[in-house]
Amino acid sequence: MDDDSRRVDPRALMPETERVLALEAGKRTGAPFTDLLGMHRHFEAQAARAPGATAVEFGDESLTYAELDARANRLAHRLVELGVRPEGRVALCLEPCSGAIAGLLGVMKAGAAYVPLDPAAPDERTAFMLAESGARIVLADAASAARPWAAGCDVLVVGGGLDAELERHPATPPAVEIGPRHLAYVLYTSGSTGVPKGVLVEHGGVCNTIATFSRLYANGPESRVLLFAPLHFDASVLDVFTALANGGTLVVAPREETIPGDELTGLLARKRITHAKFTPSALAATPWAHLPELEVVILGGEICSAELVERWAPGRRFFNGWGPTEVSVRSTAVQATDGTRPPPIGRPLGNVTHYVLDPAGWPVPVGVPGEIYVGGAGVTRGYLGRPALTAQRYVPDPFAQRPGAAPPRSRPARCGSRAPSPVRPSARRSPASRRRASAPCRRCGTSARRGAARRGRGRSARR
């Protein structure tokens, strides 16, 4: 180049065919799903189909779909009576129990979004989240209701006299209309700053995630799904709704029974769990057992080791996945069978798009590290009360082919993680490119086939 002061357009460094390959390799679109106007509608469909089937087990207690539906409906009527409306927020501060499941369903049936809180969190943190979210009504257990932060709220104590009070309300759902763009829940994540950030998650995006994973995990009426994650972690959304949206049984257990180790192994065997989702560190701390009824094991949230695949994959379906809260729980998944190397995080879910881009926002060549962007159906609305951060992390999709090509308000989400550009396994590459593409990202352990994009729905989001 004769003029060394001339700025080089980064697009000129990448052949058009490779640029198209890099963009197309991260797309997974066109998967069917029905949002039914809300997450809880999937549960209601199952309650109508098989009202006598067991929906929830907690210790010696069990609720049929009809019983759980009636309890949630009565609570929804009470919340509407208290002034709850669509887009409103109701907090849940409950230890795992059947009442917590009826509570989150009741909140959604009332048209509101539930705000899950950790009962063990410091009072200051809980008070901050209640104030920022605007949740003036809290469903809580007796211990949480006695905490200092509860003084400024309308607290409905789950258990005790609440069930008797709710008996005066109808067992049918209230006449509340919501759509896929209405809020389903607000989940607080501290991210890298330590300051809680409320992620605004809408029904439509989560319905897409649930539909994809329900097919992938083959959930059905015979499934017995363990609620392993606390409700204030978004992994719990998949536990709850891959069970209840498919006619299965959700098994809820006290926290002490889900501690990784012998307690957890005993629970899996005693409750005949067929589907369970863990973090890799939790599964690594749990001794292997035969567990013939455990058909599906799902990992996420951390880097999965080859040893875990080798130990737990034989004889069952073993999945690894990735995705931040800002893209409606998860955005990738893969079935892992090779116990000789760590599994990738997989390909994008249905109706989800991944990009790996350079600092200028252009696709990086195959095997070259870049920042992950996620776009498509799962991208959330943004951060509660943080418009500047939302604008920074949820950005316009520069690769939409035409107006309306992406879902409405679809914005790829910037995830802040780095990974090599993804490629199709059949793509021809030089040996050097092949070596670069298999190298994991130093920050998140993501390899080329794990490539993802900034989170977003018609925009992208960065974490």
C-alpha positions as CSV (number, residue, x, y, z in Angstrom):
1,M,0.0,0.0,0.0
2,D,1.6,3.3,-1.1
3,D,-0.2,5.6,1.3
4,D,0.5,4.3,4.8
5,S,-1.6,7.2,6.4
6,R,-4.8,6.1,4.7
7,R,-7.3,4.3,7.0
8,V,-8.1,0.8,5.8
9,D,-11.8,-0.2,5.8
10,P,-11.9,-3.5,7.9
11,R,-14.4,-4.9,5.4
12,A,-11.7,-4.9,2.7
13,L,-9.6,-7.4,4.8
14,M,-12.3,-10.1,4.7
15,P,-13.5,-11.7,1.4
16,E,-17.2,-11.4,0.8
17,T,-17.6,-15.2,0.8
18,E,-16.0,-15.5,4.2
19,R,-18.0,-12.6,5.6
20,V,-21.2,-14.2,4.5
21,L,-20.1,-17.5,6.0
22,A,-19.3,-15.8,9.3
23,L,-22.8,-14.2,9.5
24,E,-24.7,-17.3,8.3
25,A,-22.9,-19.7,10.6
26,G,-24.4,-17.9,13.6
27,K,-28.0,-18.0,12.4
28,R,-30.7,-20.4,13.5
29,T,-34.1,-19.1,12.4
30,G,-37.5,-20.3,11.5
31,A,-38.1,-22.7,14.4
32,P,-41.9,-22.9,15.2
33,F,-43.2,-21.8,18.6
34,T,-46.5,-20.5,19.9
35,D,-46.3,-17.8,22.6
36,L,-50.0,-18.3,23.4
37,L,-50.0,-14.7,24.7
38,G,-48.0,-15.7,27.8
39,M,-45.9,-18.2,29.6
40,H,-48.7,-19.2,31.9
41,R,-51.0,-20.0,29.0
42,H,-48.9,-23.1,28.2
43,F,-49.5,-24.3,31.8
44,E,-53.2,-23.6,31.5
45,A,-53.4,-25.6,28.3
46,Q,-52.0,-28.6,30.1
47,A,-54.3,-28.0,33.1
48,A,-57.2,-28.2,30.6
49,R,-55.8,-31.3,28.9
50,A,-55.0,-33.4,32.0
51,P,-56.4,-31.7,35.1
52,G,-55.8,-34.8,37.3
53,A,-52.1,-35.1,36.5
54,T,-49.6,-34.2,39.1
55,A,-48.1,-30.8,38.5
56,V,-46.0,-30.1,41.6
57,E,-44.5,-32.3,44.3
58,F,-43.0,-30.8,47.5
59,G,-42.1,-33.3,50.1
60,D,-45.2,-35.3,50.9
61,E,-47.4,-32.7,49.3
62,S,-48.6,-32.8,45.7
63,L,-50.8,-30.7,43.6
64,T,-52.6,-31.7,40.4
65,Y,-52.8,-29.3,37.5
66,A,-56.4,-28.5,38.3
67,E,-55.5,-27.7,42.0
68,L,-52.4,-25.6,41.1
69,D,-54.4,-23.7,38.4
70,A,-57.3,-23.0,40.9
71,R,-54.8,-21.8,43.6
72,A,-53.0,-19.5,41.1
73,N,-56.3,-18.2,39.7
74,R,-57.6,-17.2,43.2
75,L,-54.4,-15.4,43.9
76,A,-54.6,-13.6,40.6
77,H,-58.1,-12.3,41.5
78,R,-56.8,-11.1,44.9
79,L,-53.9,-9.3,43.2
80,V,-56.2,-7.6,40.7
81,E,-58.4,-6.6,43.6
82,L,-55.4,-5.0,45.2
83,G,-54.8,-2.9,42.1
84,V,-52.3,-5.0,40.1
85,R,-52.4,-4.4,36.4
86,P,-50.5,-5.5,33.3
87,E,-46.8,-4.3,33.4
88,G,-47.1,-4.0,37.2
89,R,-44.6,-5.9,39.4
90,V,-45.2,-8.2,42.3
91,A,-42.2,-9.5,44.3
92,L,-41.7,-13.1,45.5
93,C,-39.5,-13.7,48.5
94,L,-40.0,-17.4,49.2
95,E,-38.1,-20.5,50.0
96,P,-38.8,-23.4,47.5
97,C,-42.3,-24.6,48.0
98,S,-45.5,-25.4,46.1
99,G,-46.8,-22.0,47.1
100,A,-44.0,-20.2,45.3
101,I,-45.0,-21.9,42.1
102,A,-48.6,-21.0,42.5
103,G,-47.4,-17.5,43.4
104,L,-45.5,-16.8,40.2
105,L,-48.3,-18.3,38.1
106,G,-50.8,-16.1,39.9
107,V,-48.8,-13.0,39.3
108,M,-48.6,-13.7,35.6
109,K,-52.3,-14.5,35.5
110,A,-53.0,-11.1,37.0
111,G,-51.0,-9.6,34.1
112,A,-48.0,-8.5,36.2
113,A,-44.3,-9.4,36.2
114,Y,-42.9,-11.3,39.1
115,V,-39.7,-10.1,40.8
116,P,-38.0,-13.0,42.5
117,L,-36.0,-12.1,45.6
118,D,-33.5,-14.1,47.6
119,P,-34.8,-14.7,51.1
120,A,-31.2,-14.9,52.3
121,A,-30.1,-11.6,50.8
122,P,-29.1,-8.6,53.0
123,D,-32.0,-6.3,53.9
124,E,-30.3,-3.4,52.1
125,R,-30.1,-5.2,48.8
126,T,-33.7,-6.4,49.0
127,A,-35.0,-2.9,49.9
128,F,-33.1,-1.5,46.9
129,M,-34.6,-4.0,44.5
130,L,-38.1,-3.4,45.9
131,A,-37.8,0.3,45.6
132,E,-36.3,0.3,42.1
133,S,-38.8,-2.3,40.7
134,G,-41.8,-0.5,42.1
135,A,-43.1,-3.7,43.6
136,R,-45.3,-2.7,46.5
137,I,-46.9,-6.1,46.9
138,V,-44.7,-9.0,48.1
139,L,-45.6,-12.7,48.4
140,A,-43.4,-13.9,51.3
141,D,-43.1,-16.6,53.8
142,A,-43.5,-15.8,57.5
143,A,-39.8,-15.4,58.1
144,S,-39.3,-13.0,55.3
145,A,-42.4,-11.0,56.2
146,A,-40.8,-10.1,59.6
147,R,-37.7,-8.6,57.9
148,P,-37.2,-4.8,58.1
149,W,-37.7,-4.2,54.4
150,A,-41.3,-5.6,54.6
151,A,-42.5,-2.7,56.7
152,G,-43.1,-0.5,53.6
153,C,-44.9,-3.2,51.5
154,D,-48.2,-5.0,51.3
155,V,-47.1,-8.5,52.3
156,L,-49.2,-11.5,51.5
157,V,-47.9,-14.4,53.7
158,V,-48.0,-17.6,51.7
159,G,-49.4,-20.4,53.9
160,G,-51.2,-19.7,57.1
161,G,-54.3,-17.7,56.6
162,L,-53.8,-16.7,53.0
163,D,-55.2,-19.9,51.5
164,A,-58.4,-19.5,53.5
165,E,-58.7,-15.8,52.5
166,L,-58.3,-16.7,48.8
167,E,-61.2,-19.2,48.9
168,R,-63.7,-16.4,48.4
169,H,-62.2,-15.7,45.0
170,P,-63.1,-17.6,41.8
171,A,-61.1,-20.6,40.8
172,T,-61.3,-19.4,37.1
173,P,-58.7,-17.0,35.6
174,P,-59.4,-13.3,35.7
175,A,-60.2,-11.5,32.5
176,V,-56.7,-10.1,31.9
177,E,-55.3,-9.7,28.4
178,I,-51.6,-9.6,27.8
179,G,-49.4,-10.1,24.8
180,P,-45.9,-11.5,24.0
181,R,-44.4,-8.0,24.6
182,H,-45.7,-7.7,28.1
183,L,-43.3,-8.3,31.0
184,A,-43.1,-11.8,32.4
185,Y,-40.5,-11.2,35.2
186,V,-37.8,-8.8,36.3
187,L,-34.6,-10.6,37.3
188,Y,-31.8,-8.8,39.1
189,T,-28.3,-9.6,38.2
190,S,-25.3,-7.8,39.6
191,G,-23.1,-8.4,36.5
192,S,-19.5,-7.2,36.8
193,T,-20.3,-4.0,38.7
194,G,-21.8,-5.4,41.9
195,V,-24.8,-3.1,41.6
196,P,-28.1,-5.0,41.1
197,K,-29.5,-4.5,37.6
198,G,-33.1,-5.5,36.8
199,V,-33.4,-7.2,33.4
200,L,-36.9,-6.7,31.9
201,V,-37.9,-10.1,30.4
202,E,-40.9,-10.4,28.2
203,H,-43.2,-13.3,27.6
204,G,-42.5,-13.8,23.9
205,G,-38.8,-14.2,24.3
206,V,-39.1,-16.7,27.1
207,C,-41.8,-18.7,25.2
208,N,-39.3,-19.1,22.4
209,T,-36.6,-20.4,24.8
210,I,-39.0,-22.8,26.5
211,A,-40.4,-24.1,23.2
212,T,-36.9,-24.8,21.9
213,F,-35.6,-26.5,25.0
214,S,-38.9,-28.5,25.5
215,R,-38.2,-30.1,22.0
216,L,-34.5,-30.5,22.7
217,Y,-35.0,-32.2,26.1
218,A,-38.1,-34.2,24.9
219,N,-40.1,-33.1,27.9
220,G,-43.5,-34.7,28.2
221,P,-46.2,-35.9,30.6
222,E,-43.9,-38.6,32.0
223,S,-41.1,-36.1,32.8
224,R,-40.1,-35.4,36.4
225,V,-38.1,-32.2,36.4
226,L,-36.1,-31.1,39.4
227,L,-36.3,-27.4,40.4
228,F,-32.6,-27.1,41.3
229,A,-32.1,-23.4,40.8
230,P,-33.6,-20.8,43.2
231,L,-36.3,-18.7,41.8
232,H,-34.0,-15.6,41.8
233,F,-31.8,-17.4,39.2
234,D,-33.2,-17.5,35.7
235,A,-32.3,-21.1,35.2
236,S,-35.4,-21.8,37.4
237,V,-37.6,-20.5,34.5
238,L,-36.5,-23.5,32.4
239,D,-37.0,-25.9,35.3
240,V,-40.5,-24.7,36.0
241,F,-41.9,-24.3,32.5
242,T,-40.2,-27.2,30.6
243,A,-42.2,-29.2,33.2
244,L,-45.5,-27.4,33.5
245,A,-45.8,-26.4,29.8
246,N,-45.5,-30.0,28.8
247,G,-47.7,-31.8,31.3
248,G,-44.8,-33.1,33.4
249,T,-44.2,-33.0,37.2
250,L,-42.1,-30.3,38.8
251,V,-40.3,-31.7,41.8
252,V,-39.6,-29.0,44.4
253,A,-37.3,-29.7,47.4
254,P,-36.0,-27.8,50.4
255,R,-32.6,-26.1,49.9
256,E,-30.8,-28.5,52.2
257,E,-31.9,-31.5,50.0
258,T,-30.4,-29.9,46.8
259,I,-26.9,-29.3,48.3
260,P,-24.4,-30.9,45.8
261,G,-23.1,-34.1,47.2
262,D,-24.7,-37.2,48.7
263,E,-27.9,-35.3,49.5
264,L,-28.5,-34.4,45.9
265,T,-27.7,-37.9,44.7
266,G,-30.2,-39.3,47.2
267,L,-32.9,-36.8,46.1
268,L,-32.4,-37.7,42.4
269,A,-32.9,-41.3,43.2
270,R,-35.7,-41.0,45.7
271,K,-37.8,-38.7,43.6
272,R,-37.1,-40.6,40.3
273,I,-35.9,-37.4,38.6
274,T,-35.8,-37.7,34.8
275,H,-34.6,-34.2,33.9
276,A,-32.2,-32.1,35.9
277,K,-30.2,-28.9,35.2
278,F,-27.0,-28.0,37.2
279,T,-24.0,-25.8,37.1
280,P,-20.9,-27.8,36.3
281,S,-19.4,-27.1,39.7
282,A,-22.5,-28.5,41.4
283,L,-22.5,-31.7,39.3
284,A,-18.7,-32.1,39.9
285,A,-19.3,-32.1,43.7
286,T,-22.0,-34.7,43.4
287,P,-20.9,-38.4,43.5
288,W,-21.8,-40.5,40.5
289,A,-24.6,-43.0,40.9
290,H,-26.4,-45.3,38.5
291,L,-29.7,-43.4,38.5
292,P,-31.4,-45.3,35.7
293,E,-34.4,-42.9,35.6
294,L,-32.2,-39.8,35.0
295,E,-32.7,-39.4,31.3
296,V,-31.5,-35.9,30.7
297,V,-28.7,-33.8,32.3
298,I,-28.3,-30.1,31.4
299,L,-25.4,-27.9,32.3
300,G,-24.9,-24.2,32.0
301,G,-23.6,-21.1,33.7
302,E,-20.0,-22.2,33.8
303,I,-17.4,-24.0,31.7
304,C,-18.1,-27.7,31.5
305,S,-15.1,-30.1,31.8
306,A,-14.5,-33.2,29.7
307,E,-14.5,-35.2,32.9
308,L,-18.1,-34.4,33.6
309,V,-19.1,-35.5,30.1
310,E,-17.2,-38.7,30.5
311,R,-18.8,-39.5,33.9
312,W,-22.4,-38.4,33.4
313,A,-23.2,-38.7,29.7
314,P,-23.1,-42.4,29.1
315,G,-26.6,-43.9,29.1
316,R,-28.4,-40.6,29.0
317,R,-28.7,-37.3,27.0
318,F,-26.2,-34.7,28.2
319,F,-26.5,-31.1,27.2
320,N,-24.3,-28.1,27.6
321,G,-25.4,-24.5,26.9
322,W,-24.7,-20.8,27.3
323,G,-26.6,-17.5,27.5
324,P,-27.0,-14.5,29.8
325,T,-30.2,-13.3,31.4
326,E,-30.5,-10.6,28.8
327,V,-31.3,-13.2,26.1
328,S,-34.1,-14.9,28.0
329,V,-32.2,-17.5,30.0
330,R,-30.2,-19.3,27.2
331,S,-29.2,-18.8,23.6
332,T,-27.1,-21.9,22.7
333,A,-27.2,-25.6,23.4
334,V,-25.4,-28.8,22.3
335,Q,-25.7,-32.5,23.1
336,A,-22.3,-33.6,24.4
337,T,-21.1,-37.2,23.9
338,D,-17.3,-36.9,23.6
339,G,-15.7,-37.2,27.1
340,T,-12.2,-36.6,25.7
341,R,-12.5,-32.8,25.5
342,P,-14.6,-30.0,27.0
343,P,-17.8,-29.6,25.1
344,P,-18.6,-26.4,23.1
345,I,-21.6,-24.3,24.1
346,G,-23.3,-25.2,20.9
347,R,-25.3,-23.5,18.2
348,P,-27.9,-20.8,18.5
349,L,-31.4,-21.8,19.5
350,G,-34.3,-21.5,17.1
351,N,-35.1,-18.0,16.0
352,V,-31.8,-16.7,17.6
353,T,-28.9,-15.2,15.8
354,H,-25.2,-15.0,16.9
355,Y,-22.5,-12.7,15.6
356,V,-18.8,-12.4,16.6
357,L,-17.7,-8.9,15.8
358,D,-14.6,-6.7,16.0
359,P,-14.5,-3.4,17.9
360,A,-15.8,-1.6,14.8
361,G,-18.8,-3.9,14.6
362,W,-17.8,-6.0,11.6
363,P,-17.7,-9.8,11.5
364,V,-14.2,-11.2,12.3
365,P,-12.6,-13.8,10.0
366,V,-13.0,-17.4,10.8
367,G,-11.1,-18.3,14.0
368,V,-10.3,-14.7,15.0
369,P,-11.5,-13.7,18.4
370,G,-14.2,-11.0,18.6
371,E,-17.1,-9.9,20.9
372,I,-20.2,-12.0,21.1
373,Y,-23.6,-10.5,20.1
374,V,-26.9,-12.3,20.3
375,G,-30.0,-11.2,18.4
376,G,-33.4,-12.7,17.6
377,A,-36.5,-13.7,19.5
378,G,-34.9,-14.0,23.0
379,V,-33.5,-10.6,23.4
380,T,-35.0,-8.8,26.4
381,R,-36.4,-5.3,26.7
382,G,-33.4,-3.9,28.5
383,Y,-32.4,-2.7,32.0
384,L,-35.0,-1.3,34.4
385,G,-34.4,2.4,35.0
386,R,-31.1,2.4,33.1
387,P,-31.7,3.9,29.6
388,A,-28.1,4.8,29.0
389,L,-26.8,1.3,29.8
390,T,-29.6,-0.3,27.8
391,A,-28.6,1.9,24.8
392,Q,-25.0,0.8,25.2
393,R,-25.7,-2.9,25.5
394,Y,-28.7,-3.3,23.2
395,V,-27.6,-1.9,19.8
396,P,-29.2,-1.7,16.3
397,D,-28.8,-4.8,14.2
398,P,-26.5,-3.8,11.3
399,F,-27.1,-7.0,9.4
400,A,-30.9,-6.9,9.0
401,Q,-31.4,-7.4,5.2
402,R,-34.4,-5.1,5.0
403,P,-36.8,-3.2,7.2
404,G,-38.9,-5.7,9.1
405,A,-36.5,-8.6,8.4
406,A,-35.8,-9.0,12.1
407,P,-38.5,-9.4,14.8
408,P,-40.0,-6.2,16.0
409,R,-37.6,-4.2,18.2
410,S,-35.0,-7.0,17.6
411,R,-31.7,-5.6,18.8
412,P,-28.5,-7.8,19.1
413,A,-27.2,-7.8,22.7
414,R,-23.6,-7.2,23.4
415,C,-22.5,-9.9,25.8
416,G,-18.9,-8.6,26.7
417,S,-17.6,-12.2,26.2
418,R,-15.0,-12.9,23.5
419,A,-14.9,-16.0,21.3
420,P,-13.5,-17.0,17.9
421,S,-15.8,-16.5,15.0
422,P,-18.2,-19.6,14.5
423,V,-18.1,-21.6,11.4
424,R,-20.1,-24.5,10.0
425,P,-18.4,-27.8,10.7
426,S,-18.5,-28.5,6.9
427,A,-16.7,-25.2,6.0
428,R,-13.4,-25.6,4.3
429,R,-10.6,-23.9,6.3
430,S,-6.8,-24.0,6.2
431,P,-5.0,-25.9,9.0
432,A,-4.0,-22.6,10.6
433,S,-7.6,-21.4,10.6
434,R,-8.7,-24.7,12.1
435,R,-6.3,-24.4,14.9
436,R,-7.3,-20.9,15.7
437,A,-11.0,-21.8,15.6
438,S,-10.6,-24.5,18.2
439,A,-8.8,-22.4,20.7
440,P,-11.1,-21.4,23.7
441,C,-11.7,-17.8,24.6
442,R,-9.6,-16.8,27.6
443,R,-12.5,-15.0,29.2
444,C,-15.4,-17.4,28.9
445,G,-14.0,-20.6,27.6
446,T,-16.0,-20.3,24.4
447,S,-14.6,-22.0,21.3
448,A,-15.4,-21.3,17.7
449,R,-18.4,-23.6,17.6
450,R,-19.6,-21.9,20.8
451,G,-19.6,-18.5,19.1
452,A,-22.5,-16.4,20.1
453,A,-23.5,-12.8,19.7
454,R,-24.5,-9.8,21.8
455,R,-27.9,-10.3,23.3
456,G,-30.8,-8.6,21.6
457,R,-34.2,-8.8,19.9
458,G,-34.2,-6.3,17.0
459,R,-31.2,-4.9,18.7
460,S,-28.1,-6.6,20.2
461,A,-27.2,-6.6,23.9
462,R,-23.9,-6.6,25.6
463,R,-23.4,-7.6,29.1
